[in-house]
Structures are given as structure tokens and as C-alpha cells.
Amino acid sequence: MEGVPLIALLIGSLAVTAVCRRLRVAPPLVLVVVGIAVSFLPFVPDFRINPDIVLLLVLTPLLYSAALDSSYLGFRANLRPIGLLAVGLVIFTTAAVGVAAWWLIPGLPLPAALVLGAVVAPPDAVAAVTVGRQLGLPRRVMTVLAGESLVNDATALTLFRVAVAAAAGASFSLLSGVGMFLVAGVGGVAIGLAMAWVVHRIRVRLNDPPIESALGLVVPFAVYLVAEEVHASGLLAVVVAGLYLGHRAPQTGYATRLQDDAVWRASDTVLESIVFALIGLQLTTVVREVGAVGPLVVVGLALTGVAVLARIVWVYPATYVPRLLMPKLRARDPYPNWRTPAVLSWAGMRGVVSLAAAFAITAQVPQREKLIFLAFVVTVATLLLHGTTLPWLIRRLGVHGAESASDALAEAEAQHAAGRAAVARLDDLAEDGDAAIERTVQKLRYLAQMRTNSSWERLGRDASETGESPSAAHRRLRRAMVAAERETFVRFRDERRIDDEVLRRVLRELDLEEAMLSRDD
């Protein structure tokens, strides 16, 4: 991919994403449709997916960022449903789609058909999580979906390697395949934990936010490459490292956290925009390589139906059978309403992992071009099907989270305890007899009380009923003061009365304060 087309792809995909956000529409689906439309323009070059580059430079940072932002405790608490989806469902879908492809495509060997099954087995939950977040899905559903997307790629790519080895005629047995799977999983977890532990120990001792953030940017790529070098799962290692470092993030400095958050949010936006645009742009390339596509489209839609049905068939038993067989689990975690597994079973959109794996199929695998085309059909079909109907399904079934009230109460209680602890620490440090110190102490006491009051006020009636609360008025007035201070500093810089370095320093202080003032809006 040359420079100008790459820049055009970046700018175009970001522009589409910006419009979608403004209109409150999920960007992935729109990006795919726009990519398909653009691919037919005569002056548009081929945007061919290089699987190695996509896995290393796109998927690896996306998974790492998602893991950083995930809850390790939530992941651990939902390990059973996540494992059933990310491992069990991927294996089941691989088998179901593989057998269906073997039956539908004349002359296709079963190992090659299983290659296709592994390619289309892992759903990409980026779009589903985006929709769920916008529509307020329950937190546990969001945790399970996010956890599935973190792990299922590693499962599918390991199965893919096993299936490719068998399809290419390499010496292979079921025992060696199971061994490869176990080595990849256990090795990935071990390498991810070990490298994350080392990185965390280094970061907490650096006390240098730019270097800490730079090291954080290197981590996913280093972890992936080391794990792949020893034939472990690089993606699983990246996920484990991200979960560990995200859980330990409070032990780093505030400046590092602010920088990391900004960097990864921007990175995610760019990479996700490019990824879904690339899916659509592949259409003309895969059609050109396969030739006559009419009969294959029918087969691809049939395989899409198999993949969709496989998820539904798996999700409901995986939700209810463990509770039926284990009374202790049923007592601790009662049967959920049928609407929850309905939403989970319909969040099966495939993504760039499927296309990257498809283009990584070696020439030794029989009917390679057909497999790539079928993977494209299943990927786009599931994106269009689930992307257009999932929001409607969530609204129709009324599956919404009820955590906001309990979250507000828990935050208020924690803020109350934190305020008391802060005041107690202040009393220990305050020096008696100094008027200047006493005024500072009183001001800090007031700020601590304001933060505590703000948390409790969110539990009351709406401001439209009660009027503006004291803490809300404080935030509004202080923000106006911050704006005036910022304008003054900029004017002093423009008049050459202060240097740009001074301006950047004071603006950062004001930005941090304004960010804290805005958190409760």
C-alpha cells in the first residue's frame, strides 16, 4: 500500500467515523458499506490485507487497549461464560461451519473445510460492544461480550494453524493438535503474565511519565513477538498482559494514566476506523481472484446461516445447562431471563480477524481462493445482519442495565469515606499556630466537602426539580473562572509576555482541573 492511498484511507475512514459519532450511529457498519461502495470506483487501488501486518500492527494494539480498559475482577468473575463462548463456541462453530462447507463445496477436503470454519469462528465484538454501550446493556453482558472478544481470536487462530497443517498434508494427529492448542494457551498466559510483571515493576520505578507511556506503547508488540517466537499464542499473551497492567494501573502516576488514556483512545479510533473500512475495500480484490461468484455467494450465505445458528444453538444450553447440573452455581447465580442469552446469541458479527486469517491461508490448502471469498461473504453478511438488527433487538427486548443507581450510591459511600480519610490525613499534617497554614487547611477542607457533597447530590432528585445544587454551582462558576484564566494566559503569550513553555505548563494545570470539574456532569 503506497503513501497516498494509505493517507486517503486514514482521512476517509476517520471522516466517516466522525460523521457516525455526530449522528450517534455505530461506525463499523457504515465503514464497511462505504468501503464496499468505494471499492468499485475505477481509480481506487487494491487494498490487500497483509495478515501478518494486520495481526501485529492492528489487532495486537486493539486487543491490548481493550484489555487495559477491561475489569480483571469482572473477567475473573465471569470466567465460566467467557470461556464457554471464547473457547467452546469457537470450537463448536469451527466444526459446524467446516462440516457444512465440506458438504456444500464439491471436492473440498474436510481439513480444508475446517480451515474455513476456524477462519469465520471468532466474532468481533467491537461493533457489538459499541452498540451495547450506546443502548445501555447490563454490565455483565458487556463484560462477557468484551471478554469473549479478547480471547476468542487466540482460540480461533490456534485452531486455524492446526487445520492448515492438516489441510497442507503435514504429518498430523489429533494428539499433536491438542498438544499444539495447549502449548499455545498455557504458553501465552505464562509469557503475558511474566512480561507484564516485569514491565509493571519497571514503570513504577521510573517516575518519568513520557518514558512510562512510551514503554506502554511497546509492550503489546514485544509480548506478541516473544510469544509467537516460542509458538505460544501471541494474542492471548497480549490480552493477559493488558489485563494485568490495567489492573495495576492505579499504582502508576496520574500523569502516566492521563497520557495512556489519551494515547490509546486515539489509537483505537484510528485502527478501528481503518479495520472496518478495509473489510469493505476487499470486495473487488477477492471477487477478481475467485472468478465466477454467483454459486459461491449462495454457499457463503448458507454458511452464514450455519454460523449464526451455531451461536444460537450454543448460547442457550451454555447459559442454562451448567445451572441445571450444578445446584451451587444455580444458588449463587440464578437462571437469567431468556432475553439476556437472546442478545448474546445475536452478537455474532465477524471482523478483520476472519479476513486476516483467510488471507493467511497457504497455497498448499486446496481451493484457497474459494475459501477466502467465502470468508469475506460470511464476514460482511454477519456485519450487515447483526449490525442492522442488534440495536432493534436490544430495544425490542428491553435488555437494559440497572447499575447507574447502585453505582451512584457506591461512589457516594466511597467518596464519603475517602473524604474522611483525606481530612484525617490533613489534620495529621497541619501545623498549629500558623495563620497561612490554617487558611490553606480550611480551603482544603472545603474542597473535600464539596467533592463528598457532589457524590451524594447525584442520588437525589433531578436538578430540574430542585434547582442547581451548591456543588453544581461551584463547578459552573469555577469552569467560567478557568476559561477566563486560560484566555488571559493565551493573551499574555500572544503579547510575548510569557513563553510557550510557560503557557503549556499552566494550561495543563487548568486542563486537569477542568477535567476534574467536568467529571460529574
Secondary structure, DSSP 8 states (H G I E B T S, - for coil): --HHHHHHHHHHHHHHHHHHHHHT--HHHHHHHHHHHHHTSTT-------HHHIIIIIIHHHHHHHHHTS-HHHHHHTHHHHHIIIIIIHHHHHHHHHHHHHHHSTT--HHHHHHHHHHH-S--HHHHHHHHHHHT--HHHHHHHHHHHHHHHHHHHHHHHHHHHHHTT-S--HHHHHHHHHHHHHHHHHHHHHHHHHHHHHHHHH--HHHHHHHHHHHHHHHHHHHHHTTS-HHHHHHHHHHHHHHHGGGS-HHHHHHHHHHHHHHHHHHHHHHHHHHHHTHHHHHHHH---HHHHHHHHHHHHHHHHHHHHHHHHHHHHHHHH-HHHHHHS----THHHHHHHT-----HHHHHHHHT--TTSTTHHHHHHHHHHHHHHHHHHHHHHHHHHHHHHT----HHHHHHHHHHHHHHHHHHHHHHHHHHH--TT-HHHHHHHHHHHHHHHHHHHHHHHTTS--HHHH---HHHHHHHHHHHHHHHHHHHHHHHHHTTSS-HHHHHHHHHHHHHHHHHHHTT-
